[in-house]
């Protein structure tokens, strides 16, 4: 089984990342998928951009980088309750890779 971490740091890449996740889960439904959102893409978490993915694939973990939230003035209260806040997106990605997760950056 392949587990996957998807790194999204550009708002323009959100749609492609969601499509990649949907395609991956369709073929590997028992895999664990974590999407780490940081950089300017953090602003997309307070829009409806991720709603369809969160509803269709609730097993996919979506992580928000606290550092990116702070630099873009986004509070925990603004995020959907299903989003997990991590201290640093890059550390989360590195930790998941150390655990054997495959890395994808659309």
C-alpha positions as CSV (number, residue, x, y, z in Angstrom):
1,X,0.0,0.0,0.0
2,X,1.3,3.4,-0.9
3,X,0.5,6.4,1.3
4,X,0.6,9.8,-0.2
5,X,1.4,13.4,1.0
6,X,0.2,16.1,-1.4
7,X,1.9,19.5,-1.0
8,X,-0.1,22.5,-2.1
9,X,1.5,25.9,-1.8
10,X,0.0,27.8,-4.8
11,X,-3.7,28.7,-5.1
12,X,-3.6,27.9,-8.8
13,X,-2.7,24.3,-8.1
14,X,-5.6,23.5,-5.8
15,X,-7.9,22.1,-8.5
16,X,-5.1,19.9,-9.9
17,X,-4.3,18.7,-6.4
18,X,-7.9,17.8,-5.7
19,X,-8.1,15.9,-9.0
20,X,-4.8,14.1,-8.2
21,X,-6.2,13.0,-4.8
22,X,-9.4,11.8,-6.3
23,X,-7.6,9.8,-9.0
24,X,-5.2,8.3,-6.4
25,X,-7.9,7.3,-4.0
26,X,-10.0,5.8,-6.9
27,X,-7.1,3.3,-7.6
28,X,-5.7,3.0,-4.0
29,X,-8.8,3.3,-1.8
30,X,-7.2,1.9,1.3
31,X,-4.2,4.2,1.2
32,X,-3.8,7.1,3.6
33,X,-3.7,10.5,1.9
34,X,-2.6,13.8,3.6
35,X,-2.8,17.1,1.9
36,X,-0.5,19.7,3.4
37,X,-1.5,23.3,2.5
38,X,1.0,26.1,3.1
39,X,2.3,29.3,1.5
40,X,-0.3,31.4,-0.4
41,X,-2.5,28.4,-0.9
42,X,-3.5,28.6,2.7
43,X,-6.0,31.3,1.7
44,X,-8.0,28.7,-0.3
45,X,-8.9,26.8,2.9
46,X,-11.3,29.6,3.9
47,X,-13.1,29.5,0.5
48,X,-15.3,26.7,-0.9
49,X,-12.4,25.4,-3.0
50,X,-11.9,22.3,-0.9
51,X,-15.6,21.6,0.0
52,X,-16.2,18.9,-2.7
53,X,-13.1,17.0,-1.7
54,X,-13.9,17.2,2.0
55,X,-17.4,15.9,1.4
56,X,-16.6,13.2,-1.1
57,X,-13.5,11.9,0.6
58,X,-13.7,12.7,4.3
59,X,-10.9,10.1,5.0
60,X,-8.4,12.5,3.3
61,X,-6.6,14.6,5.9
62,X,-6.2,18.2,5.1
63,X,-3.4,20.0,7.1
64,X,-3.0,23.7,7.4
65,X,0.4,25.2,8.1
66,X,0.2,27.4,11.2
67,X,3.1,29.6,9.9
68,X,1.3,30.3,6.6
69,X,-1.9,31.0,8.6
70,X,-0.1,33.6,10.6
71,X,1.5,35.2,7.6
72,X,-1.8,35.5,5.8
73,X,-3.8,36.5,8.9
74,X,-6.0,33.4,9.0
75,X,-7.3,32.2,12.4
76,X,-8.3,28.7,13.4
77,X,-12.0,29.9,13.7
78,X,-12.0,30.7,9.9
79,X,-11.0,27.1,9.0
80,X,-13.4,24.2,8.5
81,X,-13.5,22.0,11.6
82,X,-12.2,19.1,9.5
83,X,-8.9,20.9,8.8
84,X,-5.9,20.0,11.0
85,X,-3.5,22.7,12.0
86,X,0.2,21.7,12.0
87,X,3.0,23.9,13.3
88,X,4.9,23.9,10.1
89,X,3.9,22.5,6.8
90,X,7.4,21.7,5.7
91,X,8.1,19.7,8.9
92,X,4.8,17.8,8.5
93,X,5.8,16.9,4.9
94,X,9.3,15.8,6.0
95,X,7.9,13.7,8.8
96,X,5.4,12.0,6.5
97,X,8.2,11.3,4.0
98,X,10.3,9.8,6.8
99,X,7.4,7.5,7.5
100,X,7.4,6.3,3.9
101,X,4.8,8.5,2.3
102,X,5.2,9.2,-1.4
103,X,5.5,13.0,-2.1
104,X,3.4,14.7,-4.8
105,X,3.4,18.4,-5.6
106,X,1.0,19.2,-8.5
